Amino acid sequence: MNRVCDIAELPTLADLAAWARGHGAGLRYLGPNLEGRAVCAATRGHLTRVAVTSRPDPHRPPLVWTSPLEHLGKGTAT
């Protein structure tokens, strides 16, 4: 079986929330990007949509930064 992963960025968190509602998916916080903004995602099947907030991430920065997209396959938010 071939697995396909379709990841796309949406312009705002509101757009991501609307996409998630329309597809019966939950929102997940993935972590900060290199600019210190929060990255959130919603996944339904092989489709994943992400959005980056326009404000600084309110969570404390990690001691060691990793790409928020690395957390997509783990099934839990960080």
PDB file with SEQRES, HELIX, SHEET and CRYST1 records, atoms N, CA, C and O in Angstrom:
SEQRES   1 A   78  MET ASN ARG VAL CYS ASP ILE ALA GLU LEU PRO THR LEU          
SEQRES   2 A   78  ALA ASP LEU ALA ALA TRP ALA ARG GLY HIS GLY ALA GLY          
SEQRES   3 A   78  LEU ARG TYR LEU GLY PRO ASN LEU GLU GLY ARG ALA VAL          
SEQRES   4 A   78  CYS ALA ALA THR ARG GLY HIS LEU THR ARG VAL ALA VAL          
SEQRES   5 A   78  THR SER ARG PRO ASP PRO HIS ARG PRO PRO LEU VAL TRP          
SEQRES   6 A   78  THR SER PRO LEU GLU HIS LEU GLY LYS GLY THR ALA THR          
HELIX    1 AA1 LEU A   13  HIS A   23  1                                  11    
HELIX    2 AA2 PRO A   68  LYS A   74  5                                   7    
SHEET    1 AA1 4 ASP A   6  GLU A   9  0                                        
SHEET    2 AA1 4 LEU A  47  PRO A  56  1                                        
SHEET    3 AA1 4 ARG A  37  ARG A  44 -1                                        
SHEET    4 AA1 4 LEU A  27  PRO A  32 -1                                        
CRYST1    1.000    1.000    1.000  90.00  90.00  90.00 P 1           1          
ATOM      1  N   MET A   1       0.833  -1.166   0.000  1.00  0.00           N  
ATOM      2  CA  MET A   1       0.000   0.000   0.000  1.00  0.00           C  
ATOM      3  C   MET A   1       0.887   1.241   0.000  1.00  0.00           C  
ATOM      4  O   MET A   1       1.859   1.322   0.752  1.00  0.00           O  
ATOM      5  N   ASN A   2       0.547   2.198  -0.842  1.00  0.00           N  
ATOM      6  CA  ASN A   2       1.259   3.471  -0.870  1.00  0.00           C  
ATOM      7  C   ASN A   2       0.547   4.462   0.021  1.00  0.00           C  
ATOM      8  O   ASN A   2      -0.673   4.610  -0.055  1.00  0.00           O  
ATOM      9  N   ARG A   3       1.302   5.139   0.863  1.00  0.00           N  
ATOM     10  CA  ARG A   3       0.718   6.177   1.715  1.00  0.00           C  
ATOM     11  C   ARG A   3       0.985   7.526   1.085  1.00  0.00           C  
ATOM     12  O   ARG A   3       2.077   7.785   0.578  1.00  0.00           O  
ATOM     13  N   VAL A   4      -0.016   8.379   1.120  1.00  0.00           N  
ATOM     14  CA  VAL A   4       0.102   9.720   0.573  1.00  0.00           C  
ATOM     15  C   VAL A   4      -0.198  10.697   1.697  1.00  0.00           C  
ATOM     16  O   VAL A   4      -1.157  10.525   2.450  1.00  0.00           O  
ATOM     17  N   CYS A   5       0.622  11.710   1.796  1.00  0.00           N  
ATOM     18  CA  CYS A   5       0.427  12.741   2.803  1.00  0.00           C  
ATOM     19  C   CYS A   5       0.260  14.072   2.088  1.00  0.00           C  
ATOM     20  O   CYS A   5       1.137  14.486   1.331  1.00  0.00           O  
ATOM     21  N   ASP A   6      -0.851  14.738   2.321  1.00  0.00           N  
ATOM     22  CA  ASP A   6      -1.149  16.010   1.687  1.00  0.00           C  
ATOM     23  C   ASP A   6      -1.170  17.080   2.774  1.00  0.00           C  
ATOM     24  O   ASP A   6      -2.133  17.173   3.535  1.00  0.00           O  
ATOM     25  N   ILE A   7      -0.110  17.890   2.850  1.00  0.00           N  
ATOM     26  CA  ILE A   7      -0.002  18.951   3.851  1.00  0.00           C  
ATOM     27  C   ILE A   7      -0.043  20.292   3.131  1.00  0.00           C  
ATOM     28  O   ILE A   7       0.683  20.517   2.163  1.00  0.00           O  
ATOM     29  N   ALA A   8      -0.905  21.176   3.621  1.00  0.00           N  
ATOM     30  CA  ALA A   8      -0.999  22.515   3.043  1.00  0.00           C  
ATOM     31  C   ALA A   8      -1.177  23.530   4.162  1.00  0.00           C  
ATOM     32  O   ALA A   8      -1.788  23.231   5.188  1.00  0.00           O  
ATOM     33  N   GLU A   9      -0.642  24.734   3.962  1.00  0.00           N  
ATOM     34  CA  GLU A   9      -0.783  25.796   4.949  1.00  0.00           C  
ATOM     35  C   GLU A   9      -1.969  26.684   4.597  1.00  0.00           C  
ATOM     36  O   GLU A   9      -2.132  27.097   3.449  1.00  0.00           O  
ATOM     37  N   LEU A  10      -2.787  26.969   5.593  1.00  0.00           N  
ATOM     38  CA  LEU A  10      -3.900  27.892   5.437  1.00  0.00           C  
ATOM     39  C   LEU A  10      -3.474  29.255   5.988  1.00  0.00           C  
ATOM     40  O   LEU A  10      -2.600  29.322   6.852  1.00  0.00           O  
ATOM     41  N   PRO A  11      -4.078  30.336   5.500  1.00  0.00           N  
ATOM     42  CA  PRO A  11      -3.592  31.672   5.856  1.00  0.00           C  
ATOM     43  C   PRO A  11      -3.806  32.078   7.312  1.00  0.00           C  
ATOM     44  O   PRO A  11      -3.001  32.836   7.853  1.00  0.00           O  
ATOM     45  N   THR A  12      -4.871  31.595   7.964  1.00  0.00           N  
ATOM     46  CA  THR A  12      -5.141  32.015   9.336  1.00  0.00           C  
ATOM     47  C   THR A  12      -5.618  30.834  10.180  1.00  0.00           C  
ATOM     48  O   THR A  12      -6.026  29.794   9.662  1.00  0.00           O  
ATOM     49  N   LEU A  13      -5.552  31.029  11.488  1.00  0.00           N  
ATOM     50  CA  LEU A  13      -6.052  30.011  12.406  1.00  0.00           C  
ATOM     51  C   LEU A  13      -7.563  29.858  12.267  1.00  0.00           C  
ATOM     52  O   LEU A  13      -8.093  28.760  12.439  1.00  0.00           O  
ATOM     53  N   ALA A  14      -8.261  30.950  11.957  1.00  0.00           N  
ATOM     54  CA  ALA A  14      -9.714  30.878  11.740  1.00  0.00           C  
ATOM     55  C   ALA A  14     -10.029  30.005  10.521  1.00  0.00           C  
ATOM     56  O   ALA A  14     -10.983  29.227  10.549  1.00  0.00           O  
ATOM     57  N   ASP A  15      -9.242  30.127   9.461  1.00  0.00           N  
ATOM     58  CA  ASP A  15      -9.430  29.277   8.283  1.00  0.00           C  
ATOM     59  C   ASP A  15      -9.175  27.810   8.627  1.00  0.00           C  
ATOM     60  O   ASP A  15      -9.887  26.922   8.158  1.00  0.00           O  
ATOM     61  N   LEU A  16      -8.158  27.565   9.445  1.00  0.00           N  
ATOM     62  CA  LEU A  16      -7.857  26.197   9.864  1.00  0.00           C  
ATOM     63  C   LEU A  16      -9.004  25.635  10.703  1.00  0.00           C  
ATOM     64  O   LEU A  16      -9.399  24.485  10.514  1.00  0.00           O  
ATOM     65  N   ALA A  17      -9.538  26.427  11.621  1.00  0.00           N  
ATOM     66  CA  ALA A  17     -10.654  25.978  12.455  1.00  0.00           C  
ATOM     67  C   ALA A  17     -11.875  25.661  11.596  1.00  0.00           C  
ATOM     68  O   ALA A  17     -12.565  24.672  11.842  1.00  0.00           O  
ATOM     69  N   ALA A  18     -12.146  26.492  10.591  1.00  0.00           N  
ATOM     70  CA  ALA A  18     -13.280  26.239   9.697  1.00  0.00           C  
ATOM     71  C   ALA A  18     -13.057  24.949   8.905  1.00  0.00           C  
ATOM     72  O   ALA A  18     -13.987  24.159   8.740  1.00  0.00           O  
ATOM     73  N   TRP A  19     -11.847  24.729   8.420  1.00  0.00           N  
ATOM     74  CA  TRP A  19     -11.530  23.504   7.676  1.00  0.00           C  
ATOM     75  C   TRP A  19     -11.714  22.290   8.584  1.00  0.00           C  
ATOM     76  O   TRP A  19     -12.285  21.279   8.174  1.00  0.00           O  
ATOM     77  N   ALA A  20     -11.228  22.398   9.816  1.00  0.00           N  
ATOM     78  CA  ALA A  20     -11.339  21.284  10.766  1.00  0.00           C  
ATOM     79  C   ALA A  20     -12.805  20.961  11.060  1.00  0.00           C  
ATOM     80  O   ALA A  20     -13.191  19.792  11.076  1.00  0.00           O  
ATOM     81  N   ARG A  21     -13.618  21.986  11.290  1.00  0.00           N  
ATOM     82  CA  ARG A  21     -15.054  21.755  11.539  1.00  0.00           C  
ATOM     83  C   ARG A  21     -15.706  21.071  10.351  1.00  0.00           C  
ATOM     84  O   ARG A  21     -16.482  20.131  10.519  1.00  0.00           O  
ATOM     85  N   GLY A  22     -15.395  21.533   9.167  1.00  0.00           N  
ATOM     86  CA  GLY A  22     -15.988  20.971   7.957  1.00  0.00           C  
ATOM     87  C   GLY A  22     -15.567  19.546   7.671  1.00  0.00           C  
ATOM     88  O   GLY A  22     -16.264  18.825   6.957  1.00  0.00           O  
ATOM     89  N   HIS A  23     -14.432  19.128   8.219  1.00  0.00           N  
ATOM     90  CA  HIS A  23     -13.931  17.780   7.969  1.00  0.00           C  
ATOM     91  C   HIS A  23     -13.975  16.885   9.204  1.00  0.00           C  
ATOM     92  O   HIS A  23     -13.471  15.763   9.177  1.00  0.00           O  
ATOM     93  N   GLY A  24     -14.574  17.376  10.283  1.00  0.00           N  
ATOM     94  CA  GLY A  24     -14.686  16.567  11.495  1.00  0.00           C  
ATOM     95  C   GLY A  24     -13.347  16.272  12.136  1.00  0.00           C  
ATOM     96  O   GLY A  24     -13.149  15.191  12.690  1.00  0.00           O  
ATOM     97  N   ALA A  25     -12.431  17.210  12.070  1.00  0.00           N  
ATOM     98  CA  ALA A  25     -11.095  17.026  12.630  1.00  0.00           C  
ATOM     99  C   ALA A  25     -10.893  17.968  13.809  1.00  0.00           C  
ATOM    100  O   ALA A  25     -11.527  19.020  13.891  1.00  0.00           O  
ATOM    101  N   GLY A  26     -10.020  17.588  14.706  1.00  0.00           N  
ATOM    102  CA  GLY A  26      -9.683  18.438  15.842  1.00  0.00           C  
ATOM    103  C   GLY A  26      -8.420  19.235  15.565  1.00  0.00           C  
ATOM    104  O   GLY A  26      -7.580  18.837  14.759  1.00  0.00           O  
ATOM    105  N   LEU A  27      -8.300  20.362  16.242  1.00  0.00           N  
ATOM    106  CA  LEU A  27      -7.095  21.188  16.117  1.00  0.00           C  
ATOM    107  C   LEU A  27      -6.041  20.713  17.112  1.00  0.00           C  
ATOM    108  O   LEU A  27      -6.361  20.314  18.231  1.00  0.00           O  
ATOM    109  N   ARG A  28      -4.791  20.761  16.691  1.00  0.00           N  
ATOM    110  CA  ARG A  28      -3.679  20.396  17.571  1.00  0.00           C  
ATOM    111  C   ARG A  28      -2.626  21.495  17.538  1.00  0.00           C  
ATOM    112  O   ARG A  28      -2.329  22.052  16.481  1.00  0.00           O  
ATOM    113  N   TYR A  29      -2.077  21.795  18.682  1.00  0.00           N  
ATOM    114  CA  TYR A  29      -0.930  22.682  18.768  1.00  0.00           C  
ATOM    115  C   TYR A  29       0.311  21.832  18.534  1.00  0.00           C  
ATOM    116  O   TYR A  29       0.507  20.816  19.201  1.00  0.00           O  
ATOM    117  N   LEU A  30       1.152  22.248  17.583  1.00  0.00           N  
ATOM    118  CA  LEU A  30       2.349  21.465  17.265  1.00  0.00           C  
ATOM    119  C   LEU A  30       3.616  22.012  17.891  1.00  0.00           C  
ATOM    120  O   LEU A  30       4.566  21.266  18.130  1.00  0.00           O  
ATOM    121  N   GLY A  31       3.637  23.310  18.158  1.00  0.00           N  
ATOM    122  CA  GLY A  31       4.825  23.924  18.730  1.00  0.00           C  
ATOM    123  C   GLY A  31       5.155  25.214  18.007  1.00  0.00           C  
ATOM    124  O   GLY A  31       4.438  25.623  17.094  1.00  0.00           O  
ATOM    125  N   PRO A  32       6.248  25.860  18.417  1.00  0.00           N  
ATOM    126  CA  PRO A  32       6.629  27.121  17.794  1.00  0.00           C  
ATOM    127  C   PRO A  32       7.457  26.909  16.534  1.00  0.00           C  
ATOM    128  O   PRO A  32       8.188  25.925  16.411  1.00  0.00           O  
ATOM    129  N   ASN A  33       7.330  27.851  15.598  1.00  0.00           N  
ATOM    130  CA  ASN A  33       8.229  27.823  14.436  1.00  0.00           C  
ATOM    131  C   ASN A  33       9.494  28.600  14.800  1.00  0.00           C  
ATOM    132  O   ASN A  33       9.631  29.053  15.936  1.00  0.00           O  
ATOM    133  N   LEU A  34      10.409  28.759  13.862  1.00  0.00           N  
ATOM    134  CA  LEU A  34      11.666  29.456  14.165  1.00  0.00           C  
ATOM    135  C   LEU A  34      11.472  30.924  14.516  1.00  0.00           C  
ATOM    136  O   LEU A  34      12.318  31.518  15.184  1.00  0.00           O  
ATOM    137  N   GLU A  35      10.368  31.513  14.073  1.00  0.00           N  
ATOM    138  CA  GLU A  35      10.081  32.914  14.382  1.00  0.00           C  
ATOM    139  C   GLU A  35       9.353  33.061  15.712  1.00  0.00           C  
ATOM    140  O   GLU A  35       9.022  34.180  16.104  1.00  0.00           O  
ATOM    141  N   GLY A  36       9.093  31.956  16.419  1.00  0.00           N  
ATOM    142  CA  GLY A  36       8.437  32.013  17.719  1.00  0.00           C  
ATOM    143  C   GLY A  36       6.923  32.128  17.652  1.00  0.00           C  
ATOM    144  O   GLY A  36       6.291  32.557  18.617  1.00  0.00           O  
ATOM    145  N   ARG A  37       6.341  31.753  16.535  1.00  0.00           N  
ATOM    146  CA  ARG A  37       4.885  31.774  16.389  1.00  0.00           C  
ATOM    147  C   ARG A  37       4.343  30.356  16.498  1.00  0.00           C  
ATOM    148  O   ARG A  37       5.012  29.396  16.115  1.00  0.00           O  
ATOM    149  N   ALA A  38       3.133  30.229  17.019  1.00  0.00           N  
ATOM    150  CA  ALA A  38       2.530  28.910  17.220  1.00  0.00           C  
ATOM    151  C   ALA A  38       2.104  28.295  15.894  1.00  0.00           C  
ATOM    152  O   ALA A  38       1.575  28.976  15.016  1.00  0.00           O  
ATOM    153  N   VAL A  39       2.342  27.004  15.769  1.00  0.00           N  
ATOM    154  CA  VAL A  39       1.912  26.244  14.596  1.00  0.00           C  
ATOM    155  C   VAL A  39       0.848  25.260  15.065  1.00  0.00           C  
ATOM    156  O   VAL A  39       1.068  24.489  15.999  1.00  0.00           O  
ATOM    157  N   CYS A  40      -0.311  25.297  14.403  1.00  0.00           N  
ATOM    158  CA  CYS A  40      -1.421  24.395  14.729  1.00  0.00           C  
ATOM    159  C   CYS A  40      -1.772  23.586  13.486  1.00  0.00           C  
ATOM    160  O   CYS A  40      -1.499  23.998  12.358  1.00  0.00           O  
ATOM    161  N   ALA A  41      -2.385  22.425  13.717  1.00  0.00           N  
ATOM    162  CA  ALA A  41      -2.722  21.555  12.589  1.00  0.00           C  
ATOM    163  C   ALA A  41      -4.047  20.854  12.834  1.00  0.00           C  
ATOM    164  O   ALA A  41      -4.503  20.731  13.971  1.00  0.00           O  
ATOM    165  N   ALA A  42      -4.651  20.402  11.756  1.00  0.00           N  
ATOM    166  CA  ALA A  42      -5.836  19.549  11.780  1.00  0.00           C  
ATOM    167  C   ALA A  42      -5.627  18.479  10.716  1.00  0.00           C  
ATOM    168  O   ALA A  42      -5.223  18.776   9.592  1.00  0.00           O  
ATOM    169  N   THR A  43      -5.910  17.220  11.087  1.00  0.00           N  
ATOM    170  CA  THR A  43      -5.696  16.101  10.171  1.00  0.00           C  
ATOM    171  C   THR A  43      -6.969  15.291  10.033  1.00  0.00           C  
ATOM    172  O   THR A  43      -7.650  14.991  11.014  1.00  0.00           O  
ATOM    173  N   ARG A  44      -7.271  14.947   8.803  1.00  0.00           N  
ATOM    174  CA  ARG A  44      -8.391  14.050   8.493  1.00  0.00           C  
ATOM    175  C   ARG A  44      -7.910  13.111   7.400  1.00  0.00           C  
ATOM    176  O   ARG A  44      -7.700  13.528   6.261  1.00  0.00           O  
ATOM    177  N   GLY A  45      -7.735  11.843   7.750  1.00  0.00           N  
ATOM    178  CA  GLY A  45      -7.203  10.886   6.783  1.00  0.00           C  
ATOM    179  C   GLY A  45      -5.799  11.269   6.389  1.00  0.00           C  
ATOM    180  O   GLY A  45      -4.949  11.478   7.255  1.00  0.00           O  
ATOM    181  N   HIS A  46      -5.533  11.368   5.089  1.00  0.00           N  
ATOM    182  CA  HIS A  46      -4.199  11.736   4.624  1.00  0.00           C  
ATOM    183  C   HIS A  46      -4.053  13.244   4.429  1.00  0.00           C  
ATOM    184  O   HIS A  46      -2.989  13.713   4.024  1.00  0.00           O  
ATOM    185  N   LEU A  47      -5.114  14.010   4.714  1.00  0.00           N  
ATOM    186  CA  LEU A  47      -5.073  15.461   4.555  1.00  0.00           C  
ATOM    187  C   LEU A  47      -4.705  16.135   5.874  1.00  0.00           C  
ATOM    188  O   LEU A  47      -5.329  15.867   6.902  1.00  0.00           O  
ATOM    189  N   THR A  48      -3.720  16.987   5.854  1.00  0.00           N  
ATOM    190  CA  THR A  48      -3.347  17.784   7.013  1.00  0.00           C  
ATOM    191  C   THR A  48      -3.257  19.224   6.578  1.00  0.00           C  
ATOM    192  O   THR A  48      -2.646  19.543   5.557  1.00  0.00           O  
ATOM    193  N   ARG A  49      -3.868  20.090   7.356  1.00  0.00           N  
ATOM    194  CA  ARG A  49      -3.784  21.525   7.101  1.00  0.00           C  
ATOM    195  C   ARG A  49      -3.151  22.171   8.324  1.00  0.00           C  
ATOM    196  O   ARG A  49      -3.470  21.811   9.457  1.00  0.00           O  
ATOM    197  N   VAL A  50      -2.265  23.116   8.097  1.00  0.00           N  
ATOM    198  CA  VAL A  50      -1.580  23.809   9.182  1.00  0.00           C  
ATOM    199  C   VAL A  50      -1.795  25.310   9.045  1.00  0.00           C  
ATOM    200  O   VAL A  50      -2.095  25.813   7.962  1.00  0.00           O  
ATOM    201  N   ALA A  51      -1.637  26.011  10.157  1.00  0.00           N  
ATOM    202  CA  ALA A  51      -1.694  27.472  10.165  1.00  0.00           C  
ATOM    203  C   ALA A  51      -0.709  27.968  11.208  1.00  0.00           C  
ATOM    204  O   ALA A  51      -0.501  27.328  12.239  1.00  0.00           O  
ATOM    205  N   VAL A  52      -0.113  29.102  10.932  1.00  0.00           N  
ATOM    206  CA  VAL A  52       0.824  29.740  11.844  1.00  0.00           C  
ATOM    207  C   VAL A  52       0.155  31.004  12.359  1.00  0.00           C  
ATOM    208  O   VAL A  52      -0.365  31.801  11.578  1.00  0.00           O  
ATOM    209  N   THR A  53       0.171  31.188  13.678  1.00  0.00           N  
ATOM    210  CA  THR A  53      -0.463  32.368  14.251  1.00  0.00           C  
ATOM    211  C   THR A  53       0.312  33.627  13.884  1.00  0.00           C  
ATOM    212  O   THR A  53       1.503  33.569  13.577  1.00  0.00           O  
ATOM    213  N   SER A  54      -0.375  34.759  13.920  1.00  0.00           N  
ATOM    214  CA  SER A  54       0.280  36.029  13.588  1.00  0.00           C  
ATOM    215  C   SER A  54       0.966  36.650  14.802  1.00  0.00           C  
ATOM    216  O   SER A  54       1.764  37.576  14.658  1.00  0.00           O  
ATOM    217  N   ARG A  55       0.661  36.150  15.987  1.00  0.00           N  
ATOM    218  CA  ARG A  55       1.244  36.671  17.231  1.00  0.00           C  
ATOM    219  C   ARG A  55       2.282  35.695  17.767  1.00  0.00           C  
ATOM    220  O   ARG A  55       2.331  34.540  17.343  1.00  0.00           O  
ATOM    221  N   PRO A  56       3.113  36.157  18.703  1.00  0.00           N  
ATOM    222  CA  PRO A  56       4.075  35.246  19.323  1.00  0.00           C  
ATOM    223  C   PRO A  56       3.379  34.091  20.053  1.00  0.00           C  
ATOM    224  O   PRO A  56       2.285  34.252  20.593  1.00  0.00           O  
ATOM    225  N   ASP A  57       4.023  32.947  20.058  1.00  0.00           N  
ATOM    226  CA  ASP A  57       3.513  31.757  20.734  1.00  0.00           C  
ATOM    227  C   ASP A  57       3.470  32.030  22.244  1.00  0.00           C  
ATOM    228  O   ASP A  57       4.484  32.423  22.822  1.00  0.00           O  
ATOM    229  N   PRO A  58       2.312  31.827  22.893  1.00  0.00           N  
ATOM    230  CA  PRO A  58       2.225  32.094  24.333  1.00  0.00           C  
ATOM    231  C   PRO A  58       2.899  31.030  25.209  1.00  0.00           C  
ATOM    232  O   PRO A  58       3.090  31.252  26.404  1.00  0.00           O  
ATOM    233  N   HIS A  59       3.256  29.895  24.635  1.00  0.00           N  
ATOM    234  CA  HIS A  59       3.908  28.827  25.397  1.00  0.00           C  
ATOM    235  C   HIS A  59       5.399  29.140  25.574  1.00  0.00           C  
ATOM    236  O   HIS A  59       5.994  29.853  24.765  1.00  0.00           O  
ATOM    237  N   ARG A  60       5.979  28.607  26.619  1.00  0.00           N  
ATOM    238  CA  ARG A  60       7.415  28.783  26.824  1.00  0.00           C  
ATOM    239  C   ARG A  60       8.177  28.085  25.701  1.00  0.00           C  
ATOM    240  O   ARG A  60       7.803  26.987  25.289  1.00  0.00           O  
ATOM    241  N   PRO A  61       9.232  28.708  25.207  1.00  0.00           N  
ATOM    242  CA  PRO A  61       9.988  28.069  24.129  1.00  0.00           C  
ATOM    243  C   PRO A  61      10.711  26.820  24.639  1.00  0.00           C  
ATOM    244  O   PRO A  61      11.139  26.780  25.793  1.00  0.00           O  
ATOM    245  N   PRO A  62      10.848  25.814  23.797  1.00  0.00           N  
ATOM    246  CA  PRO A  62      11.545  24.590  24.216  1.00  0.00           C  
ATOM    247  C   PRO A  62      13.045  24.842  24.344  1.00  0.00           C  
ATOM    248  O   PRO A  62      13.587  25.765  23.736  1.00  0.00           O  
ATOM    249  N   LEU A  63      13.697  24.017  25.134  1.00  0.00           N  
ATOM    250  CA  LEU A  63      15.154  24.136  25.272  1.00  0.00           C  
ATOM    251  C   LEU A  63      15.862  23.810  23.969  1.00  0.00           C  
ATOM    252  O   LEU A  63      16.866  24.426  23.613  1.00  0.00           O  
ATOM    253  N   VAL A  64      15.312  22.825  23.265  1.00  0.00           N  
ATOM    254  CA  VAL A  64      15.864  22.435  21.967  1.00  0.00           C  
ATOM    255  C   VAL A  64      14.731  22.511  20.959  1.00  0.00           C  
ATOM    256  O   VAL A  64      13.727  21.812  21.095  1.00  0.00           O  
ATOM    257  N   TRP A  65      14.887  23.354  19.949  1.00  0.00           N  
ATOM    258  CA  TRP A  65      13.841  23.520  18.952  1.00  0.00           C  
ATOM    259  C   TRP A  65      13.874  22.384  17.947  1.00  0.00           C  
ATOM    260  O   TRP A  65      14.941  21.979  17.485  1.00  0.00           O  
ATOM    261  N   THR A  66      12.686  21.868  17.610  1.00  0.00           N  
ATOM    262  CA  THR A  66      12.523  20.941  16.491  1.00  0.00           C  
ATOM    263  C   THR A  66      11.368  21.463  15.653  1.00  0.00           C  
ATOM    264  O   THR A  66      10.509  22.192  16.148  1.00  0.00           O  
ATOM    265  N   SER A  67      11.356  21.094  14.417  1.00  0.00           N  
ATOM    266  CA  SER A  67      10.291  21.537  13.524  1.00  0.00           C  
ATOM    267  C   SER A  67       8.936  21.044  14.029  1.00  0.00           C  
ATOM    268  O   SER A  67       8.794  19.863  14.344  1.00  0.00           O  
ATOM    269  N   PRO A  68       7.937  21.928  14.114  1.00  0.00           N  
ATOM    270  CA  PRO A  68       6.605  21.483  14.534  1.00  0.00           C  
ATOM    271  C   PRO A  68       6.026  20.399  13.641  1.00  0.00           C  
ATOM    272  O   PRO A  68       5.214  19.597  14.104  1.00  0.00           O  
ATOM    273  N   LEU A  69       6.417  20.352  12.385  1.00  0.00           N  
ATOM    274  CA  LEU A  69       5.897  19.329  11.480  1.00  0.00           C  
ATOM    275  C   LEU A  69       6.391  17.941  11.834  1.00  0.00           C  
ATOM    276  O   LEU A  69       5.795  16.949  11.412  1.00  0.00           O  
ATOM    277  N   GLU A  70       7.480  17.847  12.607  1.00  0.00           N  
ATOM    278  CA  GLU A  70       7.945  16.534  13.050  1.00  0.00           C  
ATOM    279  C   GLU A  70       6.950  15.880  13.998  1.00  0.00           C  
ATOM    280  O   GLU A  70       6.966  14.659  14.151  1.00  0.00           O  
ATOM    281  N   HIS A  71       6.078  16.666  14.644  1.00  0.00           N  
ATOM    282  CA  HIS A  71       5.114  16.140  15.599  1.00  0.00           C  
ATOM    283  C   HIS A  71       3.850  15.622  14.929  1.00  0.00           C  
ATOM    284  O   HIS A  71       3.004  15.034  15.602  1.00  0.00           O  
ATOM    285  N   LEU A  72       3.698  15.820  13.636  1.00  0.00           N  
ATOM    286  CA  LEU A  72       2.475  15.392  12.949  1.00  0.00           C  
ATOM    287  C   LEU A  72       2.230  13.900  13.061  1.00  0.00           C  
ATOM    288  O   LEU A  72       1.091  13.490  13.285  1.00  0.00           O  
ATOM    289  N   GLY A  73       3.235  13.088  12.916  1.00  0.00           N  
ATOM    290  CA  GLY A  73       3.062  11.643  12.914  1.00  0.00           C  
ATOM    291  C   GLY A  73       2.959  11.019  14.278  1.00  0.00           C  
ATOM    292  O   GLY A  73       2.708   9.819  14.379  1.00  0.00           O  
ATOM    293  N   LYS A  74       3.143  11.786  15.336  1.00  0.00           N  
ATOM    294  CA  LYS A  74       3.148  11.221  16.674  1.00  0.00           C  
ATOM    295  C   LYS A  74       1.756  11.058  17.259  1.00  0.00           C  
ATOM    296  O   LYS A  74       1.584  10.325  18.233  1.00  0.00           O  
ATOM    297  N   GLY A  75       0.748  11.732  16.683  1.00  0.00           N  
ATOM    298  CA  GLY A  75      -0.628  11.550  17.120  1.00  0.00           C  
ATOM    299  C   GLY A  75      -1.007  12.328  18.362  1.00  0.00           C  
ATOM    300  O   GLY A  75      -2.170  12.305  18.764  1.00  0.00           O  
ATOM    301  N   THR A  76      -0.062  13.016  18.981  1.00  0.00           N  
ATOM    302  CA  THR A  76      -0.387  13.816  20.158  1.00  0.00           C  
ATOM    303  C   THR A  76       0.234  15.188  20.009  1.00  0.00           C  
ATOM    304  O   THR A  76       1.249  15.358  19.334  1.00  0.00           O  
ATOM    305  N   ALA A  77      -0.375  16.141  20.632  1.00  0.00           N  
ATOM    306  CA  ALA A  77       0.162  17.496  20.606  1.00  0.00           C  
ATOM    307  C   ALA A  77       1.298  17.598  21.597  1.00  0.00           C  
ATOM    308  O   ALA A  77       1.386  16.820  22.547  1.00  0.00           O  
ATOM    309  N   THR A  78       2.157  18.554  21.369  1.00  0.00           N  
ATOM    310  CA  THR A  78       3.278  18.755  22.288  1.00  0.00           C  
ATOM    311  C   THR A  78       2.960  19.848  23.267  1.00  0.00           C  
ATOM    312  O   THR A  78       3.783  20.165  24.126  1.00  0.00           O  
TER     313      THR A  78                                                      
END                                                                             
